[in-house]
Amino acid sequence: MAGFAEYERYDGLGLAGLVQARHVTPEELLEAAIARVEARNPLVNAVTMPLYDHARRAIGAGLPDGPFRGVPFLMKDLTASIAGVPMTRSCRYYADAPPPAADSTHVARLKQAGLVIFGRTNTCELGLSLTCEPQLHGATRNPWDPARISGGSSGGAAAAVGARMLPMAHATDGFGSIRAPAACCGLVGLKPTRGRNTLAPYAGEGLAGLAAEHAVTLTVRDSAALLDATAGPGAGDPYTAAPAARPFRQEVGADPGRLRVAFTSVAPNGAKVDAEMLRALAETARLCADLGHHVEEASPAIDGELVVPTFLTLIAANTVVNLAGHPTKGRPAREDEVERVTWATARLGDRVSGADYVRATQAAHRLGRQMAAFHAQWDVLLTPGLATLPVPLGVLDMMLDDVDEYWRRVFHFSPFTVWFNLTGQPAMMLPLGTASTGMPTATQLVGRHGDEATLFRLAAQLESARPWFDRKPPLAM
């Protein structure tokens, strides 16, 4: 591979350290990243909007002296507003939307950290799936097995990092859209606590508080350092997470003490969990016990039957609004401008009353109270990452005619993720296992509301005991 030959040996902080020590320049790192996108993207279709000249201009103008100075970075084609750069949301209705005039606060903080934005990654239409197969940009394929999905809606980000085009990339999570792609592609994927990262200035909250921005990364420490760079309130936020006691980066390598760790394989919707996923969970539970933690099987006492219908009420109503939000068209989307599941989900939203929406938010808050009661006894909950290995392309395609069948498939593939979007808790995927097929398998770690610190301490301990950094898909060998 042309350019800086040792590029893939480092995570984001490692590359930034090389820049700081003047062993390599930001220009060299960018060209190494571009070379990998040009070589590998045709195989996975992760990067849909190259911004190479944008990145070169940013370097030429001088980069801030942040913790990731000079490190290449990709932004998802959803949520992240970059001044002067279009955002299609992988939707024909929004494809011609004018670029925003200003960066979102999150993007501004990423730039202040020294990151070099050089492209946008694929997502499903409006973020409504756990796969990336939009009609606008085409399907993103899993770097471990191109016949399988890379996850969604941050599947482009996960495929790019999984293919080692770069060590980390921007991602968002409204019902598992950071964690499911991380599980599919063998990465670290943290959904932070509700309100940890601001959505200012363009939104107060996303999807009734279910949505969060962060990233998929190769290492736990990169996830922690990146969260340090972006966390904190924005002007006018309706609410925010309580500040951390100290920087999250300091939690990586810190002694977690003897934690009380529960594990469960019982999905809130009763979905069956495949043997490969159960094995990954059992191995992680044993590893936690071997590391000295108190580990027991314990299922939280929650109203699990509320999880799926509560989410569907919220997503349907929000989809109605999203399909009328083009800044210049002055009209809602037409049926021929969106995919079938998007249109049908909006039609479900037409039937959601104001009272239905309030009841759904109250149900989400009740689930949060129930989980808080559970965490009075347990520091961390372990669940399977997914219920199955990444499914073949086409299974979750949003051109499916039957919207009820579509959502049934989504929630039987990933029954453990949206649970914690509803409660607002931090939840993290770790690629600790390997399936018989050679595909990575993940376990989800869930912490108390506001307690990413404990997750980072335990995740770093697990990463040290069972490292995954050197596991690469065939196309990155």
RAHUBEL-V457753 format. One record per residue. N is the residue number from 0. D_CENTER is the distance of its C-alpha to the mean C-alpha in Angstrom with 1 decimal. Layout:
N&D_CENTER, N&D_CENTER
//
This chain:
0&28.2, 1&29.7, 2&29.0, 3&28.1, 4&28.5, 5&26.8, 6&23.5, 7&21.4, 8&23.0, 9&21.1, 10&17.7, 11&17.0, 12&19.4, 13&21.9, 14&22.1, 15&22.5, 16&25.3, 17&27.0, 18&27.1, 19&28.5, 20&31.1, 21&31.9, 22&31.5, 23&29.4, 24&28.9, 25&25.8, 26&27.6, 27&27.7, 28&24.0, 29&23.2, 30&25.7, 31&24.4, 32&20.9, 33&22.5, 34&24.7, 35&21.9, 36&20.2, 37&23.7, 38&24.4, 39&21.3, 40&19.7, 41&22.5, 42&21.6, 43&17.9, 44&17.7, 45&14.4, 46&15.9, 47&17.6, 48&19.0, 49&20.5, 50&21.5, 51&23.6, 52&26.5, 53&24.3, 54&23.1, 55&26.7, 56&28.0, 57&25.6, 58&26.8, 59&30.4, 60&30.2, 61&29.3, 62&26.0, 63&25.6, 64&26.2, 65&22.8, 66&21.2, 67&19.5, 68&22.5, 69&22.7, 70&19.3, 71&18.0, 72&14.7, 73&13.0, 74&11.7, 75&9.9, 76&12.9, 77&11.8, 78&12.2, 79&13.0, 80&16.8, 81&18.7, 82&22.4, 83&24.3, 84&21.4, 85&21.0, 86&17.9, 87&18.5, 88&15.5, 89&16.7, 90&19.5, 91&23.2, 92&24.0, 93&22.0, 94&22.8, 95&25.7, 96&24.3, 97&25.6, 98&23.5, 99&22.9, 100&25.6, 101&23.5, 102&20.2, 103&17.9, 104&18.2, 105&14.7, 106&15.7, 107&19.1, 108&17.9, 109&15.9, 110&19.2, 111&21.2, 112&19.5, 113&21.0, 114&18.2, 115&19.5, 116&17.6, 117&18.9, 118&17.1, 119&14.6, 120&12.4, 121&12.8, 122&11.1, 123&13.0, 124&15.6, 125&14.5, 126&11.1, 127&13.3, 128&12.4, 129&10.5, 130&12.1, 131&12.8, 132&16.5, 133&17.6, 134&21.3, 135&21.1, 136&19.5, 137&19.8, 138&17.8, 139&15.3, 140&16.5, 141&15.3, 142&16.8, 143&18.2, 144&19.9, 145&20.1, 146&21.3, 147&18.1, 148&14.8, 149&11.8, 150&9.6, 151&8.2, 152&7.7, 153&5.7, 154&8.5, 155&10.5, 156&8.4, 157&8.2, 158&11.8, 159&12.9, 160&12.0, 161&13.1, 162&16.3, 163&16.8, 164&17.1, 165&15.6, 166&14.3, 167&11.0, 168&9.3, 169&7.7, 170&4.4, 171&4.7, 172&4.9, 173&8.6, 174&9.4, 175&6.8, 176&4.7, 177&1.4, 178&5.0, 179&7.2, 180&6.7, 181&6.9, 182&9.8, 183&11.3, 184&11.5, 185&12.5, 186&10.1, 187&9.1, 188&5.7, 189&6.6, 190&6.4, 191&9.6, 192&12.8, 193&13.6, 194&15.3, 195&14.3, 196&13.1, 197&15.5, 198&15.1, 199&18.7, 200&20.9, 201&19.8, 202&18.6, 203&19.3, 204&16.5, 205&14.2, 206&15.0, 207&17.4, 208&15.2, 209&12.5, 210&9.9, 211&8.3, 212&7.3, 213&6.6, 214&5.6, 215&5.9, 216&9.6, 217&12.7, 218&14.1, 219&13.9, 220&16.1, 221&14.1, 222&11.2, 223&14.1, 224&16.0, 225&13.3, 226&12.9, 227&16.7, 228&16.8, 229&14.9, 230&15.6, 231&18.5, 232&20.0, 233&20.8, 234&24.2, 235&24.8, 236&21.7, 237&22.7, 238&21.3, 239&19.4, 240&18.4, 241&21.4, 242&21.5, 243&20.9, 244&24.2, 245&23.6, 246&21.0, 247&18.1, 248&19.1, 249&22.4, 250&20.9, 251&19.9, 252&23.2, 253&24.7, 254&26.5, 255&24.6, 256&28.0, 257&28.6, 258&25.7, 259&26.2, 260&23.6, 261&23.5, 262&22.1, 263&22.1, 264&21.7, 265&22.7, 266&20.3, 267&20.9, 268&21.8, 269&23.9, 270&22.0, 271&23.5, 272&21.5, 273&22.6, 274&24.6, 275&22.3, 276&19.5, 277&22.2, 278&23.5, 279&20.3, 280&20.2, 281&23.9, 282&23.7, 283&21.1, 284&23.4, 285&26.4, 286&24.9, 287&24.2, 288&27.9, 289&29.1, 290&27.6, 291&29.8, 292&27.6, 293&29.0, 294&27.1, 295&28.0, 296&26.8, 297&26.4, 298&24.7, 299&24.0, 300&26.5, 301&24.6, 302&25.4, 303&23.0, 304&24.7, 305&23.3, 306&19.6, 307&19.4, 308&22.2, 309&20.9, 310&17.5, 311&19.5, 312&21.9, 313&19.3, 314&17.4, 315&20.8, 316&22.3, 317&19.5, 318&19.8, 319&23.5, 320&22.8, 321&20.2, 322&22.9, 323&25.4, 324&23.6, 325&24.7, 326&26.3, 327&29.4, 328&30.1, 329&31.5, 330&30.8, 331&28.3, 332&26.9, 333&29.3, 334&28.6, 335&29.0, 336&26.3, 337&23.3, 338&22.4, 339&24.1, 340&21.4, 341&20.5, 342&24.2, 343&24.9, 344&22.1, 345&23.6, 346&27.0, 347&25.9, 348&24.9, 349&28.4, 350&29.7, 351&27.6, 352&30.1, 353&29.6, 354&30.6, 355&28.1, 356&25.3, 357&26.7, 358&27.1, 359&23.5, 360&22.4, 361&25.1, 362&23.9, 363&20.4, 364&22.2, 365&24.5, 366&21.7, 367&20.6, 368&24.2, 369&24.5, 370&21.7, 371&23.2, 372&26.4, 373&24.9, 374&23.5, 375&27.0, 376&27.9, 377&24.7, 378&22.6, 379&19.7, 380&19.0, 381&17.9, 382&16.9, 383&16.3, 384&12.8, 385&13.9, 386&17.4, 387&18.1, 388&17.4, 389&15.5, 390&18.0, 391&20.1, 392&19.4, 393&21.1, 394&20.5, 395&17.8, 396&19.2, 397&19.4, 398&23.0, 399&24.0, 400&27.0, 401&26.5, 402&23.8, 403&24.4, 404&24.1, 405&20.9, 406&19.2, 407&21.1, 408&19.6, 409&16.0, 410&16.7, 411&18.7, 412&16.1, 413&13.5, 414&15.7, 415&14.2, 416&10.8, 417&12.0, 418&14.8, 419&12.9, 420&11.6, 421&15.4, 422&16.5, 423&14.3, 424&14.1, 425&11.8, 426&10.4, 427&9.4, 428&9.4, 429&12.3, 430&13.9, 431&17.3, 432&19.1, 433&20.5, 434&21.7, 435&25.3, 436&24.1, 437&22.6, 438&19.0, 439&16.6, 440&16.0, 441&13.8, 442&14.6, 443&12.7, 444&14.1, 445&14.5, 446&16.5, 447&18.8, 448&17.8, 449&17.7, 450&18.0, 451&15.1, 452&18.2, 453&19.2, 454&15.9, 455&16.1, 456&19.8, 457&19.4, 458&16.5, 459&18.6, 460&21.6, 461&20.1, 462&18.9, 463&22.5, 464&24.0, 465&22.1, 466&20.7, 467&18.5, 468&18.4, 469&21.4, 470&20.2, 471&19.7, 472&19.7, 473&23.1, 474&22.4, 475&21.5, 476&24.7
//
